[in-house]
Amino acid sequence: MSKTKESVEALIFAFGDGISLDELEKKTRADPVIIKKSVAELNKEYTERKAAFNIVTEGTFYRMRLRSDLASIVEDTLKTDLKKGVLMTLSLIAAKGKINQSELVKLRGSLSYQHVKELVSRGLVTKYTEENRKVIKISPTFYDYFDVNSKELKEVTNEVKEELKKESERTVEYRPN
């Protein structure tokens, strides 16, 4: 295996949320054509030996992913152990990006104080003071834990917001006579 191919494999593996072609160029000091060839060769090797993973290309990003036919085997392992209420609170924080604690309490109720405490202890969110307000936002650990990057999260959040908007436009308000 060439040194460049080894380096490309190591970097893609190490950057769980993906690494760009530009970043691979900088770190390996290799030509993009050689990097792309290395990725193709690695995927060919993985296929030939029926490896449990492969490298996927998403735009200009490369990531290692578990083969889709093996997902059901590890599905139980990958499920979160967060309780539904905590997960709902985390979802709201993730959708907003950052949120004032007072707004979170209005939206999720007083149990959100406990939820935030648990999420902070797990490292999934950070809590800090900004302009005399307590602010909560997702942390880098969140992205690793859920194997998502900030761009993907933003795309999903925007899709959900768009669907909610469409749904509210379709909803007819009931007005009694």
N, C-alpha and C positions, 0 to 999 in steps of 0.2 A: 504494500500500500504506500502510495506517495505521501510525502510529508504534508503537502497541501490538502490532500484528501483526508488524511488523519485529522488535521487541524479543523477543516470544515466540519467533519463529523463531530469532533469534540465541542466545537462552538455551538452547533445546532442543538446538540444534546444539552449543553449547559444553559442555554437560553430557552427555558421552557415555554415562555410566552412568545417565542419567535425572535429571529434575528434577520435583519435586512441584508440584502446583497451588498449595499454600501458598507455596512459594518463588517461583513465578512471580508470585503476587499481590504479595509483598513487593518483588520486584525491579522489577516494571513499575508497581506502584501502581494496577493495574487490577482491576476487578470480575471474579470468577471466571466469570461468564456471558460477559463479553467475551473472556476468555482462551479459553474453550472454543469460542466462535464463531470466534475467530482461528485456532485449531487446525483446525477444520472447513474454514474457507476455504482455509487453506494446503494441506490434503490434497486439496481439490477442485482447486486450481491445479496441484499436483503430478501428479494423475491426468490432468488435461486436457493438460498438456504432456509427459506420459509421463516424468516425472522418474525418476531411478534410485533414489529414496528416498521415504519417507513418514514420517509421524509416527504412532507407535503409542501407545496408552494402555494402561498396565498398572496397574490400580487407580487411584491418584491420581497416578501418575508418567507423564511424557511422555518419549519417546525418538525419535530419528531412527533409522530402520532402512533398510537396503538392501532393495529390492523382492525378494521371495522368488524370482521367476522369473529374477533376475540373479545369484543366489548362486553358481550353478555357474561363472560366468565368472570370479569372483574367488576361488573356493575355494582354488586353489593358493597365491595370495598370502596368504590368511588363515591357512594352516597354520603351525603353530609350527615353528621350526627347532631346538627343543630335542631332544636325544637322549632315547631312551626311558627310560634310567635316571634322568636328571636330571628328566624329566617325572614319573616315578613318585615321586621324592623330593619334588618340588614338590606333587604331588597329596596326599601324606601331610601335608605342612605345612599345605596349604590346608584339608584335612579336619579337622585338629586345631585350626586357628586359630593356635595357637602351640604350640611343642613344645620341650622341653629337648633340647639337642644330644645328650646321652648317650642319651636315649630314642630319638632318631632313628637313632643309630648302632646301637643294639640291633635296631631294626626293619628298617633298610635296609643295614646293614653299613658297613665303613670307607670305602667309596667315597662315602658320603654327605658326607664332609668336602669332597671335590672338588666334588660336586654343589652344596653350599651355597656354596662359594666362587664358582662360576659364577653361581648364582642371585643372590648379593649383588652381583656385578659388573654384572649386567644390571638390577639394581634391583628384582627381583621379590620378594625377601625382605629383611628386615633382621635383623641379629644383634646382640644386646646382652646385657649381664650383669644378672641379676636374682637377688638373694640368693645370690651366689657361683656361679651356674649360668649357662651360656651358653644363651640362649633365641633361637629363630628363629621369626619370624612373617612372614606375607605382608605386602607393602607396598601402598600405594595404586597404585603402578605396575602391580602384578599385575592389579588390577581393570580398568585401561585396556587392558593388553596382551591380556587374554582377553575384553574387552568384557562384563564381568559386574559386578553390584554385590554388596555384602555380603549383602543379603537373599536374592538369587537363589542365591548360593553356599551359604548356610546351608540353604535349601530343598533344594537338590540333595544336599548332604551328609547331611541328615536322611533323604531318600528312599533314598539308598544304604545308610545304616546300617540302615534299616528292612528293606530287601530282604535285606541280609546276615543280619539277625536271623531273618527268615522262612526263609531258605535253611538256616541252621544248625539251625533247629527241624525242618526236613524231612529233614535228613541223618541217616541211621541209622548209628550207630557199628558197625563190624564187630568182632565178638568171636569168635575161633576157639574151637572146642570143646575 
